[in-house]
Amino acid sequence: MRNVMAAFVALFALLVPALALGQNSLETVSVEDVADTGDTAWILVSSAFVLMMAMPGLTLFYGGLVRAKGFLAVLVQVGAIASVASVLWIMVGYTLAFGDVAGGWLGSGNAWMLLNLGNVRANTTIPESAFVLFQMCFALITPALMVGAWVDRARFGWVVGFCALWGLIVYAPVAHWVWGGGWLSTKFGTMDFAGGIVVHTTAGISALVVAMLLGKRAGFPKTLMMPHSPSLTMAGAALLWVGWFGFNGGSALAANDDAASAIINTHVAACVAALVWLVIEKFAVGKPTSVGFATGAIAGLATVTPAAGYIAPGAAMLFGALATVVCYPMIQIVKKRLEIDDSLDV
């Protein structure tokens, strides 16, 4: 009997998409509603790149920086955060961020559970489903960036619950304000090419606040807490570096000159930032380190993100240099003077 029921269920599952295709085939599709296959392919690949940034890129980068006892905790936290963020994005996150504009603060509920998606996303040449996928990868990696703020101090259930709420009450509204036609973009002309405000600023400020509220780990700052595996950190940084090509290049939402320019600027900013960080370390601690190289590169990548598609390579080099000049002393100030235990320097 179970086999018979399974057969009926399988047959129904096969018929449902066929019926849907049959209904769509009766509709008249205009030229403007046909997606560009090349642009679509690039966005799909970029989405995979951004997911790779979170898993395994971020897990290895953060996992190598923590003490050995916290390694598995970091891995499972990043994975769980990415999973719950993805589910919530499909259910309500996308419509809150990119639903129809209604007042400029939050998107309307027209696209909850991804209902009523268009054939092509407005002002692009890609299917709206591809746009949903790309933006979902942003939504899942952003809260995962904050993991360093609570290493060795927060319970797993609290971490997942906090990040779920954070995605709905912080990330989705800010994404709407800047990218979804909200008040920051319409009233103030705010431009954020790939997430300097939406991703890095929101995660960075939130991580700092959480670290302050949770307090220090036992022994901080007197006890030296060294990274347990710089090799893993380097491997994670390499994956993040490559994935950032999809993060920034994909934000052009097309396979065009803007995407290529964004990737060039992304790469050169990371190169300059990593090299400058090594120079600073040479004078500050006596020798350059692998963790310093990785940290400098990530600082450059994050700093150039909001402008990656708007500037020339020379400006990107300046962004990379300034990233290191600002970030290196700020880490010292936050940890040593303010004694805020932001474990992974988010």
N, C-alpha and C positions, 0 to 999 in steps of 0.2 A: 504493500500500500504506500509506504514511504517513497518507493521508487516511482510509482505512478504520479504521486503528488509532485515529486521533484521534476518529473518530465513536464507536467502541466506548467509549473512555475518557470522552468527554463524556456518553454515555448512562448509563454506570455512575455518574458523578458526579451526574447528575440523579436516579438511582434511590436512591442511598444515603440522602439526607435524606428521601425519600418513605417508604422502609422504616422509618426511625427514627420518623417521625411516625406511621406505622401502628402500631408497637409501643406508643408512648406513648398512642395513642388508646384502647388496650384497658385502660389502667390507670385506676383510680378515683382522681380528684383531689379532695381535700377542699377545703372553703372556705378553710381556713387556708393551703393550698398555692397559692392563686391570688394573684398579685402585683397590687398596685394600679397601674393604668396611669399615673396622675398622678405618683405617687412615682417610678415607673420612668423616666418621661420626664425628670423633674428630674435624676435621677442621671446619665442619659445626657448631658444638656446640661452638667451640672457636670463630667463627665469631659472633655468637649471643652474646657471653660474651663481646666481644669488642664493639659491638653496644650498649649493656647495659651500658658500661662504659660511653659512650657519653650521651645517653638518657635511663634512667634518672640519671645515676651516676654523670656525670660532671655537669648537670644542677642543681641538688640538692646541690652538694658540693660548686659550685660557687654561686648559688642562696642564700644559707645561709650566705655566707660571705659578700655579698653586703648589702647596706642599703635597707630598705623595698621598696622604690620607684623604685629601679633598678631590683627587683626580676623578674618580668614578662619579662623585656627587656632581661635579661640573658637567660631565658628559650626559648624565641622565636629566639634569635640570634643563640644559639647552634643548635636548630632544623633546622633553615634555612641554616646554614653553612653545617650541615651534609647532608641536602638534595641536595644542589647545588654541593657539593663535590662528592656525589654519582653519580649524572648525568654526571658530567664532567669526572669522572673516567671511566665510561662505554664508553663515546664517544671518548675521546682521552687520558685520564690520564694513563690508563693501558698500552697502547702501547708506550707512552713516557717513562714510568718507566721500563716496562718488555718486550717490543718488542724486535725483533732481534737486537743484538748489531751491531752498525754501527758507529765506531769511539770512543765509550766509553763515550760520553757525553749525548746522548739521544737515547732511543730506536727508532727503525724504525717504520713506520706507518703500519706494516703488520697486526696489531690487532686492528685497530680503530673500534669502535662500536662492539668490541669483535668478529670480523670476524676472521676466520682461526685459532680458538683455537684448540689445540691438545686434543686428548683423555685423555692423561696424561701429566701433567706438567713435563718438563725435570728434571731429577735427583730427582724426587719424586715418590710417589705411590698414588697420589691423582689426580683427574680430574683437568684440567687446569681451568675449570669453578669454582671449589671450591677454587682454589688458587686466582682467580680473586676476588671472594667474600671476602675472608679473607683479602686480601690486600686492598680492597675497604674500609673495616671498619677501617683500619689504616689511610687511606687517608682522611676519614671523621672526625675522632676524632682529628687529628693533628692540623688543623687550629682552631678547636673549643677550643683548649687549650689556645689560645691567647686572648680569650674574656676579661680576666681581665685587659689587657693592655689598653682598651679603655672604660671601664665602665663609664657611665655618661658623655661621651665626644664625641661620634661618632654617626652619623646618621645611621639608619638601612640599607639604600641602600648602603652607603659607606662600611659598614661592610661586606655585602654579596659580593659586587663587589671586594673588596680587597681580601677576602678569596678565591674567585674563581680564581683570577689571581695568588695569592700566591701558590695555589695548583698546578698550571701549570708551573710556572716559578721557584719555589723553591722546593716544595715537590717532584714532579715527577722527576726532574733531579737528586736530591740528592739520591732518592730511586734507580735510575738507577746506579749511581756511586757506591753505596755500595752493593746493593742487585741484581741488574740486569745485572751484568757483566761489569760494567763501570770501569773507570780508577782508582778509589780509591781501588777497590777490586783486580783488576788485576795487577796494577803496585806497589801498596804499601801493598797489603795483608790485607787491612782493614777488621776487623771482627766486626760485630754488630749483636748480636744474635736476638734481638727483637725490636730494634729501639732507642737505646740510642742516636745515631747520627741522624738517619733519622727522628725520631719523636721528641724527647725531646730537642735535641740541636737546631734543626732548629726552633722549636716553641719558645723555650726560648729566643734565641738571637733575633728573629724577634719581639717578644713581648716587649723586652727591648728597641729596637730601636723605635718601634711604640710609646711606652709610653714616650720616650724622645722627639719625634717629636710632639706629640699631646699636651704635656705640662700637667700641674697639674689641678686637679679639684679645683673648688673654695673652698678656706679654707684650702687646703692641704699645709703643714703638721700640721698646728696649730690646726685645728679643729679635734677633735677625731671622727673618722668614724668607729663605732663599727659594727660587724656583726649583722644582724637583727635576725638571727635564727641559733644558734650553733647546735640545734637539727637537722635541715635540713643538715647542713654541715656534721655532724656525719653520718647521713643516707647515704648521697652521698659518703662519704669516704668508708663506708662499701660496697656499691655496686661497687665502683672502685676497692677495695681490691679483692673482689671475681672475678670481671671481668678481673683483671690482670692475673689471673690463665690462662685464655684463651689467653690473650695478649702475655704472655711469653711462656706458655706451648704450645700454638698452633703454635708458631714460630719454633718448632721442625719439623713441617709439617708431623708429624706421631704420632701415639699413642704408644710411646716407652719409653725407659729409659731416653732419653734426655728430653722428655716432663715432665716426673715425677720429674727429677732432677731440671729442671727449675722452676717448681711449688714449690718444697720444698725451693729452694733458694729465690724465690720471697717472700714466706710467712715469712721466718725467717728474711730476711732483713727488711721487714716492721715491724715485731715485735720489733726487736732491735732498729730500728730508732724511733719508737713511744715511747718506754720506755726511751731512752736517751733524747729525746725531753722533756719529762715530768720532768726528773731530772734537765735539764738545766733551765726549767721554774721555778722550785722550788727555785733555787738559784737566778735567774734573776729577777723574779717578785713576788716571795713569795709563789706561789701556782701553781700546774699544772692545765691546762685547757683542756676542751674537744676539742676546736679548735686546741690547741697545739698537742694533741694526733693525731688528724686527719691529721694535716699538717706534722707531723713527719712521720707518716705511708706512706703518699704519697711521701715524699722525699726519703724514703728508697726504695719504689717500683720503682720510676723513676731511681734511681741511680744504682740499680742492673740489670736493664733491658738489657743493652748491653752485659752483661756477664752471664746472668742467666743460660744459658745452658753449660757454659764452666768451672764453678768453683765448689768447694766443699762447703758444708754448712757453714763451719768455715769461709771461705772467704766471703760468703754472709753476715754473721754476722758483719764482719769488714766493708763491704760496707755500711751496715745499720748504723753503728755507725759513720762512716766518713761522711755519708750523712747529719746527723744531726749536727755534729760538724762544717761542712762547711756551710750548708744552714742557720742555725739559725743566725750566725753573719752577713752573706751576706745580709739577709733580712733587718737587722738593718742598714747596711751600705748603701744599695740602697735607703731605705726610709728616713732615718734620716740625713745621712751625704750628700749623693748625691741629696736627695730630688727628686728622680724619682718616679712618682706616678704610680707604677705597682700595681694596686689596689688589685689584688688577688695573688700576690707573684708568678707569673708564672716563 
